[in-house]
């Protein structure tokens, strides 16, 4: 797997691309280091990677179980240390689902998706990050 990261301005705005797609991801630093809010920050991308990794498999599992998903989102909340480097200590994932979904199937699918199939989870957990998740089903 390869990606390219190229600086696109005189500050700290980068554009990342991967040979597997033509998608460009905008990355920028915080204003404290010269960032201009032109892209996601690197640590936000870590949360996005974890959320999308768990979500992909969760959706695949539920669809195979013939669950009807009308709405899906995942809210990510990460806590970081106060020292440098400011790494994640705790991350909570809230899977928000609406539709004709059995809660037991959603809970089992989430467990498999996050703890068994998600490579990002394994890397972060191996580094000592406490990762939890919950499911909100058919809430308004």
Secondary structure, DSSP 8 states (H G I E B T S, - for coil): --EEEEE-SSSS-EEEEETT---EEEE---GGGT--SSSB-HHHHHHHHHHHHHHHHHHHHHHHTT-EEEEEEEEEEEEE-SSSS--EEEEEEEEEEEEE--HHHHHHHHHIIIIII-HHHHHHHHTT-EEEEEEEES--
